[in-house]
Amino acid sequence: MPKLPVKGLPLGDGGRLLVRVHDRYKFGIERYDIAKLANTENGKSLLVLVLGHDDAGAIFMPYDIRRALGVDKGGKLDFSIEKVGKCSKLRWYFTTPDPAVHVPAWIAAVALGLSILGAILGAVSLLC
């Protein structure tokens, strides 16, 4: 993987915790997929939402991801990126600091738990 200059996200992506990188560096990672992005120089890694970009000469990420990976804006990042499994994707949905992602995930989990509880109570009331 080449060292790519790190740039901030385009204006339309402000406030989102995502990384934009050219398709040649995504290695089969689909649009809006979750991947493990690692800084190979210091070993820091992070689960991130990945989108594409036309500029093959840079990687675009917000301040919070740059800080977590230990890289500065304008610096060069020697990175690896790999697709993750379903368990890691679920972990990302529940642990990402982006409230537009983790709040709906927790609401869905609570709703699933309540529906299972309702089904159990309904079955018990039919049997008794």
VMD Tcl script that draws the C-alpha trace (Angstrom):
set ca {
  {0.00 0.00 0.00}
  {1.50 3.38 -0.91}
  {1.71 6.25 1.50}
  {-1.13 8.63 0.68}
  {-1.49 12.25 1.77}
  {-4.28 12.72 4.32}
  {-6.91 15.33 3.52}
  {-10.07 16.46 5.28}
  {-13.47 15.30 4.07}
  {-15.30 17.22 1.32}
  {-17.82 19.78 2.61}
  {-20.87 17.56 2.04}
  {-19.42 14.89 4.34}
  {-18.84 17.18 7.30}
  {-19.81 15.69 10.65}
  {-19.70 12.09 9.40}
  {-17.24 9.49 10.62}
  {-16.27 8.01 7.28}
  {-13.22 7.55 5.12}
  {-13.09 8.25 1.40}
  {-10.49 6.42 -0.67}
  {-10.15 5.62 -4.38}
  {-11.54 2.26 -5.52}
  {-8.05 0.95 -6.37}
  {-7.27 0.86 -2.63}
  {-10.58 -0.64 -1.41}
  {-9.83 -4.26 -2.38}
  {-13.43 -5.45 -2.76}
  {-14.89 -3.30 -0.01}
  {-18.26 -2.09 -1.24}
  {-19.71 1.40 -0.97}
  {-21.03 2.05 2.59}
  {-19.26 -1.05 3.86}
  {-17.43 -1.25 7.18}
  {-13.69 -1.95 7.09}
  {-10.73 -2.06 9.44}
  {-8.36 0.80 8.63}
  {-4.92 0.50 10.20}
  {-1.96 2.85 10.37}
  {0.88 0.40 9.65}
  {3.51 2.75 11.08}
  {2.13 2.86 14.64}
  {-0.23 -0.14 14.69}
  {-3.36 1.88 15.51}
  {-6.55 0.69 13.83}
  {-10.21 1.60 13.69}
  {-13.45 0.29 12.20}
  {-14.66 2.85 9.67}
  {-17.38 3.42 7.10}
  {-15.77 3.45 3.64}
  {-16.84 5.41 0.58}
  {-15.07 5.97 -2.71}
  {-13.48 9.09 -4.16}
  {-12.20 10.18 -7.58}
  {-8.80 11.32 -6.28}
  {-6.44 8.32 -6.30}
  {-3.66 10.41 -4.78}
  {-5.11 10.96 -1.30}
  {-7.19 9.49 1.51}
  {-9.93 11.67 3.02}
  {-10.94 11.45 6.68}
  {-12.31 13.66 9.46}
  {-10.40 14.93 12.47}
  {-11.63 12.23 14.88}
  {-10.45 9.36 12.67}
  {-7.13 11.09 11.98}
  {-6.62 11.52 15.74}
  {-7.52 7.87 16.47}
  {-5.04 6.68 13.84}
  {-2.33 9.09 14.96}
  {-1.96 10.98 11.67}
  {-2.13 14.69 10.92}
  {-4.00 16.43 8.11}
  {-1.50 16.96 5.33}
  {0.68 14.13 6.59}
  {1.19 10.85 4.77}
  {-0.53 7.67 5.90}
  {0.92 4.23 5.31}
  {-2.24 2.19 5.80}
  {-3.87 -1.17 5.34}
  {-7.57 -1.67 4.82}
  {-9.47 -4.92 5.10}
  {-13.07 -6.06 4.96}
  {-14.54 -7.19 8.28}
  {-17.11 -9.83 9.16}
  {-20.69 -9.47 10.36}
  {-19.77 -9.47 14.08}
  {-17.37 -6.56 13.59}
  {-20.00 -4.70 11.59}
  {-22.52 -5.13 14.41}
  {-19.90 -3.96 16.91}
  {-19.32 -0.84 14.78}
  {-23.06 -0.06 14.66}
  {-23.35 -0.20 18.45}
  {-20.05 1.49 19.37}
  {-19.55 4.23 16.77}
  {-19.72 7.68 18.34}
  {-21.93 8.94 15.48}
  {-25.42 9.32 17.03}
  {-27.04 9.02 13.59}
  {-25.81 5.40 13.60}
  {-25.67 4.13 17.19}
  {-29.03 5.52 18.40}
  {-31.10 3.68 15.73}
  {-29.00 0.54 16.32}
  {-29.80 0.56 20.05}
  {-33.49 1.30 19.39}
  {-33.61 -1.69 17.04}
  {-31.90 -3.92 19.63}
  {-34.35 -2.90 22.36}
  {-37.29 -3.43 19.99}
  {-36.00 -6.89 19.08}
  {-35.61 -7.79 22.75}
  {-39.13 -6.58 23.57}
  {-40.61 -8.49 20.64}
  {-38.90 -11.70 21.74}
  {-40.16 -11.13 25.28}
  {-43.67 -10.53 23.91}
  {-43.55 -13.74 21.87}
  {-42.42 -15.72 24.92}
  {-45.14 -14.25 27.13}
  {-47.75 -14.88 24.41}
  {-46.64 -18.51 24.07}
  {-46.70 -19.00 27.86}
  {-50.21 -17.53 28.11}
  {-51.45 -19.90 25.39}
  {-49.94 -22.93 27.12}
  {-51.20 -22.10 30.62}
}
mol new
graphics top color blue
foreach p $ca { graphics top sphere $p radius 0.5 }
foreach p [lrange $ca 0 end-1] q [lrange $ca 1 end] { graphics top cylinder $p $q radius 0.2 }
display resetview
